[in-house]
Amino acid sequence: MAYNFDGPSRIISLSSGTTSFSVKDLWSRWVDWYVTSDNGKYLPALENVGGQVISVANNSYVPIYVTLVNGWKIRPQESNHNLDVTEGVLISSDNASPFISTIGAFNVQVNYQQPVQSISITTAATGTDLQDIYTQLNSLQATIDKALTKTQYIALS
């Protein structure tokens, strides 16, 4: 499976013959592309959360959530087909579809095969306490993200 990352246009094109792709694989290939040559000069295409191990014995992980950011979009291959999106949740930061139309007049049906798994915790905290914790976690995550180097992004993929 090949992806073409077009930094100036902010478009990720799926190669011919691609009728499915893994959100995990998309993340890894983008990281590979971003740290290669001078591709880091372009605005990042993706952000992610999740992927941490829950249980090695049970081979279970927190589902990966990948968000297209900075106006990046995905263009399916140029043909009529069904496109399956697997192994994670894919969204766009602009609350629109992460996909744009093909250049030609093709019909593409996108089928999301998102993981059905959730993790819950029990707490005696109030709604206000939970909102404060959420705000603090987001602030901490933003600080960590700013501190990451390209080398550290590779280690995450």
N, C-alpha and C positions, 0 to 999 in steps of 0.2 A: 504494500500500500504506500503510495507516494503522495505527498502534499507539496504544493508549490506555494511558498510564502512570498507574497509581493508586498514588501515594506512600503514603498511609496503609495500604492493604491489601497493598502490595508485589506487585502483579500487573500484568503487561503483557498486555493483551488484544489479540488480533489481530482486525482488522476483518472484517466480513462479506465473503465472497467471496475471502478470503485462503487460497489453497491452497499457497502457497510464500512463503518469505522468505529474504533474504540475511542472513547473520550480520554482514557488513560494514555493511549498511543498518541493521540493528537497532542496532548500536553507534552509528552516526552520528545516528540519530533520537533515541536515548536522550541522547546528549550535547546535542543541540539542546534537548530537553525539560528536562534538568537545569539548564542555564544560563539558562533562561527564567523570568521572574517570580521567585518565591521557592521554586522546586522544589528548590534546593540544601539546603533544610532537611531533606529526606528522606535516609535512608541511601542511598548509591549502590547502583544495581542491577547494574552491570556492571563488570568489569575486563577488560583485554585485553593481549595480547602479540602480536607479529608485525605483518605489514603492511608491513615495510620492503622497499625495492626491492633485488632481487638483480641484475637486469640490465634496464636500460631498453630496450636493443636487442632483448632477447628477451621483453619484457613479462612478466617473472617477478618474483614477490614472495614473501616469507616468508608462509606461510599465517597468517591471523589466527585466534587462539584467544580466544574470549570466554567468561568465566565469570560466571554469575549468582551474586551474593553477597548477604549480609545477608537471606537468606530470600526474595528475589524469585523469582517463577516466571512462566512464560508460559502463558496460557490460549488455546487455539485457538478459532477461530470456532465458533459454535453451529450445527453441521450435521455430518452424516456426510460424511467426506472423507479424502483422503490429504493430508498436509501435508509438503511438501518443504523441507528446510533446506539451503541452498546457501551457497557462497562463504565457508567458514570452518568452524571447529570450535566447537561450543556445548556447554558442560558446566555443571554446578552445583557450587558449593563444598561442598555437603552430600553429595556423591557419590550423589545421587538423580537422578531425571529432572529436566530443567529445565522440564518441562511439568506442568501440573495438569489435571485433568479439566474438561470443559465443565460448565456448570451443568445443562443438560438431559442426557437419556440418549442421547448421540450417540456414535458410534464414530469415532475419529480414529486413523489409522495415520500415524505419524511416520516419514518416510524421510530419513535423513541422507545427503547427497551431499557428503561431506567431501573436501577436496583430498588427492590422493595425491602428496605431495612431501615429501621430507625432505632435510635438509642434514647432512652429516657432516664432521668434521674429524679429521685424523690428528695424534696427539700422542704424545709419549714419556712423558707424565705417568702416574703410578700412579693407581689408583682413589682412594686417599686424597687425592692432590693434586687430582684432579678434583672430589671432594666439597668440598674447601676452596674451590676456585674457584667452585663452584656456590653455596655458602653466602655468599661475598663478593658475588657478583652479585645474589643475592636481597636482601641487605642494602642494596646500592646502589640497586636498583630501588625498594625500600620508601622509601628516603630521597628519591628523585626524585619518587615518587608523592605523598608528603606535601607536597612543595614546590610542586607544580603548582597553579595557580590555575584558576578556572573558565574564564578567557580562554584559558589554555594548553590546557585540555581541548578547546575548540572547534578550536584549531589542529591537534590530533591527529586530528580526525574527518574 
